[in-house]
Amino acid sequence: MKDKNIKSKHLKIVFPEWVPLLYGIACIVLIPWTLLLAYLLPRHYISHNWDIAWVGFDILEILLFGLTAILVVRKSFWTSLTSGMLSIVLIVDAWFDVLTTKPGPSRGRSILDALIIELPLALISLYIAIKIFKKINNY
């Protein structure tokens, strides 16, 4: 059966027993932590270093776009990793752009940017990542 082949194929990669335990504990701990933050965090907050945070995040996007472009040209399997990372970063960018913008025309612009630019690019990047991943793993 195909499932048995997939499982045996993935069992060749051996991780220490603490790895799934670490991620499982992190998942469980984050649930009450997130609920606590939802209750405790103020609705409005003045952020320090707002400019540095956004510029740094945009630099990360620049690096991922550039690296992904280079890896695509080289036909590298590493493209799967960078394009997958880029898709997540673009989704996070859209999320925070929309949710941190003041209501009004600015928010409308952020929603439009998310729908026309960031989310389509995220979907294209995810498609590339999945396509390469399937090719590498003979799916």
C-alpha positions, 0 to 999 in steps of 0.5 A: 500500500502507498501509506506503508511506503510513505511511512517506511520512507519517512522512518529513515529520518530519525530524530531524537525522542525529545523532538516530538515531545518538545513540539507537543509540549510547545503546542499544549503550552501555547494554548493557555498562553494564547488565551491568557494574552487574548484576555490580558493584552490591551486593545491599543498599545503604543509600540516602540521601534515600530519602524525598525520592526517593519523595516526588518520584516521587509528586509526578511521578505527582500532576502527570501524573494531574492534567494528564491529567485536565485534558487529557481534559476539554479533549479535547486531543491532548496527552492521548496524551503525558501518559497515555503518560508516566503509564503508564510512571511507574506501571510503574516505581513498581510495579517499584521498590515490589515490588523494594525492599520487604523480604520478608514481609507488606510485599512481599505488600502491594506486589505486591497494590498493583501488581496491583490499582492501579498496573498496571491504571492503567498499562494504562488510561493506555496504552490512552488514549495509543494510542487518541488516537495512532491517532485523530490519525494516522488509524489 
